[in-house]
């Protein structure tokens, strides 16, 4: 069963460097009419987001404007 819920707080992690291009959705891959499928991929668990010696970014969801950005989490911790 797919349990996707909207979340408004907490910390999420994403692999990549802290650069604008790594935090900007790509129109060909990150955009969807279904808001729960659109956007950048992040994880609640650090180890799920960042493998080995990769660089990563930590984001506090509560600091994002919920009127502009919606965050949805599935049962595996993918946000």
Kinemage of the C-alpha trace (Angstrom):
@kinemage 1
@onewidth
@group {chain A} dominant
@subgroup {mainchain}
@vectorlist {calphas} color= white
{ca unk a 1} P 0.000 0.000 0.000
{ca unk a 2} L 1.332 3.420 -0.969
{ca unk a 3} L 1.230 5.679 2.104
{ca unk a 4} L 2.272 9.128 0.877
{ca unk a 5} L 1.622 12.005 3.282
{ca unk a 6} L 2.421 15.697 3.188
{ca unk a 7} L 5.065 16.747 5.712
{ca unk a 8} L 5.805 20.220 7.049
{ca unk a 9} L 8.839 19.764 9.307
{ca unk a 10} L 11.931 17.713 9.944
{ca unk a 11} L 15.301 17.284 8.295
{ca unk a 12} L 15.843 15.705 4.861
{ca unk a 13} L 19.053 14.808 3.017
{ca unk a 14} L 20.003 14.896 -0.656
{ca unk a 15} L 23.193 13.754 -2.354
{ca unk a 16} L 25.155 16.354 -4.299
{ca unk a 17} L 27.068 19.519 -3.681
{ca unk a 18} L 25.598 22.672 -2.208
{ca unk a 19} L 25.218 24.409 -5.569
{ca unk a 20} L 22.235 26.095 -7.155
{ca unk a 21} L 22.227 23.616 -10.060
{ca unk a 22} L 21.973 20.672 -7.630
{ca unk a 23} L 19.020 22.239 -5.818
{ca unk a 24} L 17.057 23.321 -8.927
{ca unk a 25} L 14.427 20.963 -10.388
{ca unk a 26} L 15.170 19.806 -13.948
{ca unk a 27} L 12.161 20.299 -16.283
{ca unk a 28} L 12.741 16.983 -18.053
{ca unk a 29} L 13.072 14.851 -14.885
{ca unk a 30} L 11.685 16.608 -11.807
{ca unk a 31} L 8.432 18.171 -13.047
{ca unk a 32} L 5.064 16.388 -12.925
{ca unk a 33} L 1.395 17.352 -12.774
{ca unk a 34} L 1.168 15.003 -9.770
{ca unk a 35} L 2.645 17.131 -6.984
{ca unk a 36} L 3.542 14.109 -4.868
{ca unk a 37} L 5.810 12.887 -7.696
{ca unk a 38} L 7.351 16.209 -8.734
{ca unk a 39} L 10.421 17.946 -7.377
{ca unk a 40} L 13.772 17.005 -5.968
{ca unk a 41} L 14.379 13.655 -4.335
{ca unk a 42} L 15.375 13.690 -0.664
{ca unk a 43} L 15.397 11.198 2.195
{ca unk a 44} L 14.750 11.350 5.941
{ca unk a 45} L 17.643 8.954 6.566
{ca unk a 46} L 21.174 10.227 5.869
{ca unk a 47} L 22.447 6.796 4.801
{ca unk a 48} L 19.622 6.384 2.267
{ca unk a 49} L 20.477 9.710 0.632
{ca unk a 50} L 24.262 9.757 0.677
{ca unk a 51} L 26.370 6.731 -0.210
{ca unk a 52} L 29.987 6.311 0.927
{ca unk a 53} L 32.117 9.424 0.537
{ca unk a 54} L 29.589 11.420 -1.505
{ca unk a 55} L 28.775 14.999 -0.631
{ca unk a 56} L 25.296 15.889 0.501
{ca unk a 57} L 22.943 18.640 1.559
{ca unk a 58} L 20.771 18.802 4.681
{ca unk a 59} L 17.502 20.773 4.499
{ca unk a 60} L 15.124 21.765 7.299
{ca unk a 61} L 11.661 21.414 5.725
{ca unk a 62} L 10.097 23.772 8.285
{ca unk a 63} L 12.109 26.638 6.772
{ca unk a 64} L 10.491 26.149 3.338
{ca unk a 65} L 7.344 28.075 2.435
{ca unk a 66} L 4.517 25.463 2.389
{ca unk a 67} L 2.461 27.750 0.133
{ca unk a 68} L 5.108 27.432 -2.583
{ca unk a 69} L 6.778 24.074 -1.925
{ca unk a 70} L 4.988 20.891 -0.932
{ca unk a 71} L 6.897 18.004 0.624
{ca unk a 72} L 5.477 14.481 0.498
{ca unk a 73} L 6.942 11.436 2.257
{ca unk a 74} L 6.351 7.793 1.417
{ca unk a 75} L 6.515 4.834 3.791
{ca unk a 76} L 10.249 4.321 3.039
{ca unk a 77} L 11.249 7.839 4.107
{ca unk a 78} L 11.611 9.190 0.573
{ca unk a 79} L 10.538 12.851 0.491
